[in-house]
Amino acid sequence: MIGIYFSGTGNTKYCLEKFVALYDATAETVSLEESAVIGKIMLHKDIIFAYPIYYSNLPKIVRDFINDNQTIWEKKNIFIISTMGLFSGDGAGLSARLFKKYKAHIWGGLHLKMPDCICDVKALKHSPSQNQQIVFNAGKDIQLAVNKLKQGVPIKDGLGFFYHIAGFLGQRFWFISKTLHYYENVHIDKTACIGCGTCVSTCPMQNLSLIQEKAVAGKKCTLCYRCANQCKRKAITILGKHVISQWSISNWEDFNAK
Ligand SMILES: Cc1cc2nc3c(=O)[nH]c(=O)nc-3n(C[C@H](O)[C@H](O)[C@H](O)COP(=O)(O)O)c2cc1C
């Protein structure tokens, strides 16, 4: 078995690693950004595939990854995990339908609520203690889902017809333009940017570059929010106008350990 994930700010990576460690401690987890990922997928029949939800849809980078490598999914057994701030409807169903088209077998699906990572919009912001509770609850859900999978009765979150309708009407239909194409309007505050290059080196799309020691954004953003959350100068905004509070589960874990 192998765990494959895309994670903008760490929530999905965190959840997948917990799931895989409980299910099969010897199994590897690999980001779809790694160059060796295709070769590794080809060596395994059972896959745990994890990603975050954006506007009740797949991140464009994830949809492209599945579609661009359609032949590798044939006859694979895929359990899907999708992480979200609040609600997705058919989060796991989104990739399940694609995987089925490419002749994979869908093993099950798990939806996990995690802290919201949109650092420049107030909507779903939580206090540290609320985030602590959210992550704790996700841990319990992961344990339950692993137990069920081991018993041969996998959880099927997001996989039925009614989930599909809920996802479509709940959000996807209204915001489809946000995830259909790559996003073009990442904003960099040139006076705040000190040209440290953190955003350039972490962007999964190579959408950022340094020109005359200032970050410059291209037109191929997958909306993962990694750059905006990691920028020490809070110089990057994507959907909103100001960075309110940045989120990274690894910083949060360090903070909680102190
Ligand atoms: C652009 C964008 C859109 C999002 N849309 C949704 C959504 O429709 N529903 C939801 O519950 N969470 C939504 N979220 C929250 C993320 O799905 C959630 O924080 C996820 O766990 C982030 O995972 P990551 O840290 O692995 O990137 C959205 C986040 C972003 C960045």
The ligand as a Gaussian input file, in Angstrom:
#p B3LYP/6-31G(d) Opt

LIG

0 1
 C       -9.252000      28.257000      -2.191000
 C       -9.799000      27.414000      -1.090000
 C      -11.133000      27.007000      -1.143000
 C      -11.662000      26.218000      -0.108000
 N      -12.954000      25.784000      -0.211000
 C      -13.467000      25.002000       0.756000
 C      -14.785000      24.477000       0.640000
 O      -15.473000      24.641000      -0.371000
 N      -15.296000      23.772000       1.679000
 C      -14.574000      23.531000       2.799000
 O      -15.105000      22.908000       3.714000
 N      -13.291000      23.962000       2.926000
 C      -12.714000      24.686000       1.929000
 N      -11.410000      25.119000       2.032000
 C      -10.625000      24.756000       3.233000
 C       -9.628000      23.627000       2.943000
 O      -10.248000      22.580000       2.218000
 C       -9.055000      23.027000       4.238000
 O       -8.493000      24.007000       5.046000
 C       -8.037000      21.935000       3.919000
 O       -7.896000      21.103000       5.049000
 C       -6.674000      22.482000       3.519000
 O       -5.808000      21.391000       3.337000
 P       -4.231000      21.533000       3.176000
 O       -3.689000      22.169000       4.439000
 O       -3.746000      20.128000       3.010000
 O       -3.969000      22.376000       1.992000
 C      -10.853000      25.862000       1.009000
 C       -9.524000      26.279000       1.037000
 C       -8.988000      27.024000      -0.003000
 C       -7.540000      27.425000       0.054000

